[in-house]
């Protein structure tokens, strides 16, 4: 994806405004007679192909479309037509995971593909809140198996009516493929302009005639950012977040397993083994599916699910936390709440909160805890991963939120849960005066470092940087944040504040000082999930150490105008040859590039990505010319014109 590349060879160069990449999306409705070289010759650079639908349907044209389009130089992505289903959390999760697994198995994504896609057009009768849960479970499973946040395909009206216009998926890192058939210059984008990120792909027409596609018309698309997936990582998987069980453990009621998240190689596949526990755990014969329905023989025991993750490099296993005790199907009473649980402690980052169990009827034999993060009003509470002890240390992610704890009381018959009243809003820990050049991170304390030229300072909250780490901030013009020992990704962002705001400048980030990536501008003083760094007003929020510098907008080297990859020129028009009386010839065509490039021959500099004409005079007997594009970072790409 990423590689619309601009190559100028030329005697004549015309710089035009940036244009969208053209694409199509196809399925079995287009048949298996698509002439992909002809599609590519018409200037189409990407395609989405249907791979699957529901849990059983496989599009028989997918393999043909993928291989044919790739062979023609067209970047391909796969999509899944969703068939949402389910009546409760467990059946919703099981439906979503089953469909996600079917899709990944058929699509077989790889490096260089477009991101995987969830095509949401039907509700399956689900209400908006329930459909959001189903969609989240599908997205989570694809991320767990591939490490890639999938695209969401939808129309503006469907997203608003069927999913309540939620911004959750945009803020979690899923880009948008919007279906809005219009001749206007831009589509309508739901979910507050998709959380401020806008659309990435736009299906602007449902009936476009495309050379090489024999049916009367086909869906046509545009790409705002055509970037291919990087090569998938390799290695033996390792559990990052534990598997979990969804549903109420009760005899005769189905449960669903969520495999958790895994580092290591991708794609990864999962297998399951349910176990019954009572002090120790033993495998349940035949319980090897993603879902499981406990029998009456398991009443009074807890359940766990053992998940085995498999990649080409090997396997690893992880076990979910135990469920509450399986309740009887006859309605025998589990513990009943008398007095709600309560919290104690200082509501400041780095401080420890403690939970009381509350009081219960029914003689509970054990208690389990799940701390939850809620909005400032105490609503919209979500479980905090790993926070399952009777105490909880407040993190930077809790600032501005309220906290409660869900306590589950269990007796031999069953379990019951109750939440504490929400706390007051959590505040930041006070930041001490900044230390010049570097400082060591102290346990449970905030910190700050200022550059020796006072041009910027970095601050952090307790828990954002591992205790004992040396934080160094080197002066401008290449402001350099160093963590010793090195930390690949921080759990919470640190804040770099400029003394002079970089107003009007483009801020770039680099880990090597050679290749720079643009830092996204944020709409608030918060770094959304899925982003490692961002700029807001006069400060940077970053989870990564590295170098920062400013660039003049639209000037040579502006990282917004430079592709993530080395230049790769593309021809987007036929080659024409005009013979001269002298025996020489004039060769003309049209090329494209995804970024700024310096073109040889000609030594012409292109500041805006896009397409451009090429016209070259060649000597008699010459039948091949090589055009070289050099981007601002010194990376080269070549394209040979043969005639």
N, C-alpha and C positions, 0 to 999 in steps of 0.2 A: 504494500500500500504505500506507500509513500513514495513512489518514485516517479512521479511526473517530473521529467528532468528537462532543463532547457539547454539546448545546444545551439549556438550560433556559429556558423562557419564563415562568414559571409562577406560578400561585397555589399549586400543590402540588408539592413536590419531595421525592423519596425517593432518597437516595444508597445505592446497592448496591455490593457488592464487585465488583472488576474481573472482567469476563467475557471469554472467548475469542471472537474473531471466528469465525463459522461459514463453512465452505466445502465445496466438492465438487471431485472430480476426475473428468473425463469423457473418453470416447474414442468411437470408432465403435461400441462396444458399446452405447452409449446412443442410437444413431441420430441423426437430424438434426431431430427434432421437439421439441427442448427449448424450453419456454416460459420464457425467461430473465427477463422481468418478473415472472412468478409465483414463480420461484426467489428473486429479490431481495425480493419482497414477503413471503416466508417468513423473512426475516432473514439470508439468506446474502449475505456481502459479498465473497467471493473464490472463484476457481475456477482449477484447473489443467486444461489441456486437452492431450491427446496430440497432438503434431505429427508425430513420425516414429519409425521403428524401423529398426535396422540402417543400411544405406547406400542403400537403394532405396525402402523403404516410406514413403508419405506418408498420414497419416490424413486422409481426405476430409472429415471433419466439423470439422477444426481451424478453418478460416477461418470457418465458420458459428458455431461456438461462441465464437470470439474476438469477432467483431463483435456477436453477439447479447448476450453477457454484458456487453461494454463499454457497449453502448447502454442496458442496464438498470442501469448504475452499479456493476457488479460488476468488481472488479479481477481481471485474468487473467494467468496465467503459462503457459508452454509446457513440456512435458516430452518427453524422448526415451527410448524403451524400448531399453536397451542389448542388443546382441548381440556380446559380447566374442569375439575370435578372434585367432589368431596363434600362431606357434611359436617365434619369436625376437624380439629387440628391434625389428628393423626391421618385421617383419610385424605385431607388436603395435601399434607406433606407427602404421603405415599404416592398420590397421583402426580404431583409435581416432580418428585425425584425420579419416579419411573419414566416419565416423559423426557426429563433431562438426560437420564442415562441412555435411553434409546437414541436420542439425538446425537450425543457425543459418540456413541458406538458407530453410528452411520456416517456422521460428518467427518470423523477422524481429522480434526483440525491439526495444522502444522504451521511452523514458522513461515512467514510470508503471506499467509492467508489474510483476508479481512476478518474482523472479529466475528464470533458466532452470534446468531440473532434469534431472539424470541419474537415470533409473529403473533401479536395479540389482536384478535378480531372478534372473538366470541367470549361470552362470560360463563357458559356452561350453567347458567342459572344462579351464579354466585353473586352475592351483594358486594358493593365496592370494598368494604373492609376485608371480607373473606377473599376476594380476588387478589387484593394486595398481598395477603399472606401466601396464597398459592404462587403468585408471581415471585415473591421473595424466596420461597423454597426452591423454585426452579432456578433462579439466578444463583442462589447460594451453591446448589449442586454443580452447576456448570463452572463456577469459580473454583470450587473444591477440586474438580477433576482436571481443569485446564490452567488454573491460575489467572484466567482472563475474565474481566467483567464483560458480560455480553451486551451487545446492542439490544435496544428495545424498539421494535417496529409497531407503530400504532398511528391512528388518526387523531386529530385534536378532539373531535367530539367524543370518540370512544374513550379516550383517556379521562376526559372530564366526567363523563356520565358513569363509566364502568369502574374506574379506579379513583374516583373522588379528586382528580387533579393533583394527586400526591407528587411531591418533589423528592421522595425518599430515594428513588432509584437514580435520579440525576446526581444527588449529593453523594451517593455511594459509589459513583464512578461509572455507571452504565451510560454510554452515549446514546443519542436518539437518532433513529431513522424514522422521519416523519412522513406520513402518507397524506399529502394535501395536493389534490389535482387542481392546478391553477396555472394560468398563463402569467400571473403577476410575478414580480421580481423576487418574492420571498414567501415562504409558507407561514401559516399560523402555527405557533409553537405553544403547546400546553405547559402546565406545571411551572408557571412563572418563568417562561422562556427556558424551560428545562433546567431550573435551578440556577439560571444565569449563564449556563454553558451553551445554550442555543442548540441548533440541530447540527449533526455531523453528516447524515445522509438525508436526501430529500427525494421521495418518490413524487415527482411533479406531474406525472401523467400516467393514466392507466391504459392508454392506447396510443402508442407511438410506433410508426413503421420504421423498422430497423433492417438495413440490408443484411442478409444472411439468416434471418429468422422468418421462416416461410409462412407462419400463421399471419392473419391480417394485421394484428398489432400486439404490442407487448408493453409491460410496465417499463417506464423510463425513469432513471434516477440521476441525481447529481450528488457530488461529494464535496463537502466543505473542507475536509481534511482526509486525504487518502493515505493512510499509514498502515503498512502491513504489520502483522504480529511479529515480534522478535522470535528468534529460535527458542523453542521450548527448552527449559533447563533439563539436565540429566541428573541421575543419582538416585540412591535408595531413598524412599519416602521417609519422612519423620513427622510425627504428630505435632501440630502447632496449637490447635484448640481441640479439646477432647470431643469424641462423639457424644450424642445426646439422644434421649428418647422422648418422643412427642406423644401426648395422649394421657388419659387417666388410667392407671393400672387397676383394672377391675376384671374379674372373670367374665369372659365372653365379649370383651371390648377390645377392638384392634388397636395396636400401638404401631408407631412408625419410628425408624431409626434415622438419625441425621449423622452422616459420617464425620463431621467436624472438618477442620482444615489441615492441610499437610504441606510441608516444605519438601524439597527434593524434586525428583523428575516429574515431568508432565508430558502428556496427559497421564492421569492415574485412574485405576479402576478399583472398585471396592467389593468386598464380599463380607458376609455377616454371619455371626454365630451368637444367638441369644443364650443367656445363662440365668439360672435361678440362684439366688443367694440367701443364705441364712448363717451368717458368720463367714462361711466360705462359699464360693460360687462353683457350680457345675453346669456343663453344657446341656442344653435341652435337645434331645434327639430330634432331628428333622427341622429344627428352627433355624434355618439358614437363609431366609429371605430378608428383605429390607423391612418387612412388616411381620408382626407376630400378635396372635390373640391368646392371652393367657387362659388357662383352664382353671376349674375350681380346685384342682390339686395344688395350684400355686398360691392360693390365698394365704396371706400371712408372710409371704416371702417377698423380697425385693427382686428386681430384674436389672441386669446390665446387658449391653450389647457389645460384643467384641468385633471390631472392624479391622479387616486386613486390607491394607492399601498395597497395590501392585503397580510397578513401573517396569520398564525394560531392564532396569538395573537391579531390581530386587523387590523385597516385600518388607513391610513393617506392620505392627499391630498396635491398636490403642483401644481402651475400654471406656465406656461411658460411666459417669457417676451412677450410682444405684438409683432406681426409681423409689417412689414411696412404696409402702407395702401394698401388695395386690389386695384389693377389697373383694368381699364376697358379692356374688351376683344377686343375692336375695335382699340387698339393702341393709344389711347389718350396719350399725352406726359406727362410723369412725370417730376419732376425738372431736369434741365440739368446743369452740372458743368461748371463754368466759371474759377474760380481760386481754386486750390487744397487746402484742409485743411493743416494746419501746426502745428508743435509741438514747445514747448518752455520749458526750464527747464534744470537742470544739470543731465547729464547721469551717475548717481552714485546711487548705491543701497541705498534705504531709502529716496531718493529725489522725489519730486512730479513733474510730467510732466503735462502740460496743452495743450489742443487742441483747435484750432480755427475751425470754421465750414467750412471755405472757402466761396466762393461766388457762387450763383446759379441763373440761370434763372428759371422762373416758380413759383416764390413767394412761397417758402416752408413755411409751417405752423409749422413744428417741425423738430427737428434733433435728431438722435440717434447715439450713439457712440459704437464702439467695438475696443478696443485696441488689437493689434496683436504683437506676438513675432516672429521675423524673424531670419534667420541665419546671419552670419557676413557680407555677401555680400548684405543683404536686400532681399533675396529670401526665398522661402519655409516658408511663413508666416502662423501662426496658431493663431486662436482666443484664448485670455486669458480668462479663465472662470471667470465670475463675473465682468470683467473690462468693464463696460458699462456706466461710468460717463464721464464727460468732462475732468476730471483729473484722473491721475493714479500714484500710488506710486510704484516705482521700487522695485522689490523683488530680492532675491538671485538667483532665477531661470532665471533672465534676464542677468546675467553676461556673457559676450562674445557674446551676441545677439544684434541685432538692434531692434528698436521698431517703429511701425507706428500705426496710428489710422484710422479706417474705419468709415467714417461719412455717415449716411443715411439721406437724405433730403426728406421730404414728403409734398405733397400738396393733395388736395381732389381727384386728379386723380390717383396718384400713388407715387412711391418712386424710388429714385436712390441713389447709393452709390459711394463713391470715397475715396481713401486712400491718406494719406499724404506721402511725400517722406520719405524713411526710415531714422532713426536717425543714428548717429555714434554708435560705439559699447559701450555697458554699462560696466562700471568698478565697482570693489568692493569698498565699503567704507573703509577708512583707519582704521586699527586695532590698538587700543591704547596699551600701555604697559600692560602686563599681571598682574592681581591681584592675590596674593597668596591665595590658598584654595577656595575662593568663591567671587562672585560679583553679584550685581543686574543688570538686563538688563535694559538699558536706551532706551527711545523712539527714534527711528530713528537713533540709533548709533550702531556701531560694538562693540564687547567686547572680552575680553580674560581672562582666569584664568589659573594659573600654579600650579601644585602640590607643596606641601611643600618640597618634595625631588627633585624638578626640573626635574623629570623623564619624564613629559609630560605636555602639555598645551592644553586647548580647546579654540577655537576661534569661533565666530559667526558673521554673517552679520545681518544688520537691518531686522527685520521681521521674522528671523528664529526661534527666541524664544520669547514668549509673554513678553511684557514690564512688569517690576516689578517682573519677575521670578528670584529667587536666583539660580545661577548656581554654583555647588560645584564639584570640582575634587579632589578626595581622592587619596593618593599615591599608588604606586605599592606595593606588587606583584599583588593584585587585584585592578587594576585601576578602580575607581568607579565614574561615572558621575551621579549626582543627580540634579533634577529640582524641586524646591519648589515654589509654589504648583506643584504637579506632573502633567506632561503632557504626555499623552499616546503616541502620535505621533506628531512630529514636522512638520510644513508645509515645511520646508527646512532643509537640514542636517547641523549639526555643524561639525567642524573638530577637531579631537584630533591628535596632533603631538607628536610622541615619540622623546625624546632626543637621544636615541640609537635605531635605527631601528630594528624591530624584524626579522632580516634577517634569513631565514631558519627555523623560528618557525611558528607554527600554532596559529593563534589568535582566541580565543573563546569568546563568548558573553553569558551572563547569567543575568536573572532578579532576581534570588534567591540565587546565589552562589553555587547551587547544580547541576543543569542540564545546560550543556554548548552546544551551537550551534556554528559551524564553521563560521567565518566571510569570506565571499566571496572575492577573490582578484579581483580588478578592472583593466581594461586595460587603464583607463585614470582617470584624477583627476575630475571625475564627477560620481554622484550616479544615475544609470539608474532608470527610473520610475518603480515602483513595488518592488524595493529593499529598505529595511529600514536601512541597513548598509553595508559597504564594506571597504576593505583595499587596499590602493594604496601607494607603496613605503614605506615611514615612517609615514604615517598618516591614520587615520580612518575617514570615513564619516559616520555619524549616525543620524537617525531621532528619535532614542529611547534612553532614559536614561537606565543605567544598569551598569554591571561590565564587564571588559575586562581583560583577562590574556593570557599568552602564554603557549603553550604545545610543547613538543618535538615531531616532526613528527613520526608517526607510533608507538609511545610509548603508554603505558597504559593510557587511558583517552583522547587521541587525538580525539577531537569532530568530526572530519571527519569520524572516524571509529565507531562512536556510533550512533545507531538509535535514531530518535526523540521519539520513543515509548519504553516502557518497553520491555525486551526481550520476544519473542514468538518463541519457537522452532518449527521447521517443520521437519517432516519425508519425505525424498525424495527418499527412496528406500525401498523395501520390508523388513520385519523382518524375519530373519533366526534364527532357534534354532537348536543347536547341542547338543544332549543328551550325557552325560558322564556315564561311568559305575558306578560311585559313586552315581548316581541319580541326581547330579547337572547338570547344563546346561550352555552353552555359547550362549548368545543372541547377534546377530550382526545386524546392519542396517546402514543407513547413515542419518545424520541430517544436518540442515543448520540453520544459524543465520545471522541477518542483521548487526551485530555489534560485537565489542569486548565483550567477556563474560568470566567470571570465572565459571567453570563448576563443579558441585557437583552431584554425588560423583566423586572423582578424583582430585579435587582442581587444575584443569588445566586452564591456562589462554590462551585465543585465542586473538591474536592481530589484525588479519585480518578477516573481514567478509568473509563468504563463506560456503562451505559444507565440511563435514568431516565424517570419519567412526567412528562408535561406536561399541565397543566389551565389553560385560559385562558377568562375570561369576556369576551365581545365585545359591543359595542353592536349594536342593530338595524341591519341593512343592511350590516354589515361581513362580508366574505367572504374576507378574506386578512389574515394576521398574519405579520410578519417577526420572527424571533428572531435576536438577535445574540450571538455568543460571542466573548469577548475573553480571550486566554491571558495568562499572567504576563509575556510579553514584548511585549505590546501589539498582537499580530497579531489580526486580526478575521476572523470567518467568519459567514455569514448563511444562514438557511434559512427559506423561506416556506411557511407552512401555508395551503393553499387549500381551501375547503370550501363 
